[in-house]
Amino acid sequence: MAINKVITADEAVAGVEDGMTIMVGGFLATGSPEILMDALVRKGVKHLTVIANDGGLAEGQPAIGPGKTARGVGKLLENHMVDHIIASHLGVNPRLNEQFAAGTLTYTLVPQGTLAEKIRASAYGLGGVITPTGVGTPMEFEKDELGRDKITIEIDGKKYLLERPLHADYAFVRASVCDHFGNFMCRKTTKNFNYPMAGAADHTIVAAEQVVNVGEVDPDMFDISGVLVDYVVEGEPKWQI
């Protein structure tokens, strides 16, 4: 009998506690797991560290229209649930910068490709990734987002930074189609950080737009294996920009 990992959104976030580190898929809320963000808001956890590409969108921003609710990580920021965000782009959501100015939130900027690779390294058990990005800049000497000293490596006369993995307590990702076991795929640009984040945490939760039975569709359509997924939540709204 096939394993069925489907649970409710509130069940999926039941184990999230104050002060935990979570990853959230999406790129300016495109591909963010909205029903899981809503469930976190209902739960009311505080002092989170969030690993994401960005701070999502604030309520009523032009990108989503007047009167519209916040999107993605923006929902957590609207409710003052985040103490620290590790991201590659933070200039869009005004709530993030307001909270930084007020001293209630800190952030660490990581180059986008480096951020993705550090997350992927955690998902696939790598000790780190080497990159020339940041060599010869303050990045080479500053501590990383977790306060670890940077390590430089020289290969064939060229200098690189060893960037160590980023791991979380929970990874919240979004799928276009997912089966009951957790095999999933994302359409078009919603792939973004949802793919590398799957498996990069103690618990990976997928919010799916469409859930199918195991074997109902050609398994070759799935990009991410269900072995990386702990639970599946149905009912994610249809993707909107």
N, C-alpha and C positions, 0 to 999 in steps of 0.2 A: 504494500500500500504506500502511495506517495505521501511524503511529509507535507502537511499543510501549516505554513507559518503565518497565516493571516490572523491579525488581532486588530483591536480598535486603536485609534490614535492616542486616546488617553491611557490605554494599557501600555502602549509603546513608550511613553515618556514617564511612566510611573517610577522608574528607577533613577531618573535624573534628580540629582540633589544640588543644593546650593554649593557654589564653588567648583563645580565640575567643568571639564573642558569638552566642548562639543564642536564638531565640524558640521557645516551647513553647505550643501551644494547650491549651485546657481551662479549667475553672472548678472549683476544688477537685477536680481530677482527672476531673471529668465531661467527656468529650470529649478527654482527653489521649491522645497516641499512645504507648501503653504499650510496643509492640514496639520503637519507636525509642529510648525511654528505656532499655529493657533492653540494646539494642545499644550505647548510649553507656557504660553501666556496664561491659559486657564490654570495650570498648575502653580504658576507664580514663583518659580525658582529665581534666585538672585545670585549675583556675584559670579556670573559665568565668564569663562574664557571662551571666546568664539574664534574658530579658525575658518575663514571663508575668503572668497576672492575680494569681497567688498562689504559695505554696510547695508546692502539692499536699498530700498526706496522708502522715503518718508510718506506719511499720510498727505494726500493732496498734491504731491509733486507733479509737475507738468507731464512727466513720462507716463503717469498712470491716470491723470485727470483730477480735476477738483472734486473734493468730497469722497474720493476713493481711499480705502484703507491702505495702510503701509503694506509693503511686500517683502518677503524673505526675512533676512536678518533685521530689516527695518522694524518689524513687529516687536522684536526683542528690545531694540533701542527705544522705541516709543514708550515701552513699559519699564525702562531703566533696569533691565535685567542683566546687563553686560558690564563687567569691570575692565576687561582687557580684550582687545580684538587683534588677531594676527591676520593680516590681509595684504593684498598687493595694490589695492586702489581704494582710497577713502575720501575722495573729494566730492562725492555726489550727494550723499545723505546729510542734510544740515544738522540732524539730531546728533549725529556722531561728533561733529565738530563743536556743537554747543556743549555737549557733555565733557568733551576733552577740555574745553576752555574753562568749564566749571570745576574741573579737577575730579570728576566722578568716574572718568573712564581714561584708560591709557591704551595706546595702540603701538604695534610693531609693524613696520612696513617690510615686506619681503618681495623681491622681484617675482613677477607672476610665474615665469617658467620654473624658477627655483622653488617657489611655494608648491607648485604642482608636483615636482619631482620629490620634494621632501615628504609629501603626503604619500605618493606612490611607493617610496622606499619603505615606509611603515607598513603599507598594505601587503607588500610582497617580501618582507623579511630581509631587506637590504640594510647594510650597516650605514649607508649614506650614499650621496651622489657627489661627484666632483664636477665643478663648473668654473669657468674663468670669470663668470659674472661677479663683480665686486672686487676683483683683484686690483690693487692700486687705488682703491677708494677707502673711506672710513669703514666700510663693511668688512674689510680685511682684518681690522683690529678690534672692532666692537664685539661685544658678546652677542650671541644669537638671541632669538625670541624667548628662549627658556633660560637665559643667563649662562649658557655654556660658552667657553672660550672657542674662538674660531681656530680651525686647523688648516694650515696650508700644506700643499703637496706639490712637489716638482716632478714633472714627467717629461722626459726628452727636452729638458731645458726650459719648459714652460710651466708657469706657476698656476695653481688651481686652488680653490677653496673646497674643503670637504664639508658639505652641508649634511648635517645629521637628520634622521627621520623625525617627522612630526606625528605624534600619536594622540588620540583623544579617548575620552570615556565613551562617547556616543558619536556616531556619524549619521546624520540625517540627510538622505538623498532622495531624489525624485526619479521615477521611471515613467516612460510612456506606456510600455507594456511589461508586465511582470507575471510570472506564473506562481502557483502556490508555494513552490519550493524556494523562490527568490531569484531565479534566473531573470535577468531584465535587460531591456534596451531603452535608449533615449533617442528621440527623434531630433534631427538637425542640431541647432545650437544648444538645446537643453542638455546635451552630453556634458559640456564644460567640466566642472569639478565633480560632477556626480560619479564619473567613472573612477578617477584616482582615489576618491574618498571611500569607496566601498571596500571594506576590510581594513581600513586604517584606524580602527577604533576597537575598543573592547566589545562594543555592540553596534551593529549596522542595521539601521531601520530604513526600509524603502517605502515611500509614499507613492502609490501607483495610480495612474489615470485609468488604466485598464488591467484587470487581473483575470488570468485565464487558468484553466486546469493544466496540470503537467501533461505534456504530450498533445495538447489541443492545437498548438501551432508548431511549425517547423523549428526545432531547437537551434538551427543555424542562425535564426534571426536575433538571438540573444548575444549581447556582447560581454556581459558580466555574469559569472557563474554564481548560482545560488549558494555555493559553499561559503561565500564571503558575506552572506546576508543572514541575520538572525531572525528578523520579523518583517512582515509585509503588511501595509495598511492600505485598504481600498478607499476610493472616493476622492483622490486628488483632482482638483478642478482642471479642466482642459487648459492647456498652456495658452497664456496671453502675454504679450510683450508688456 
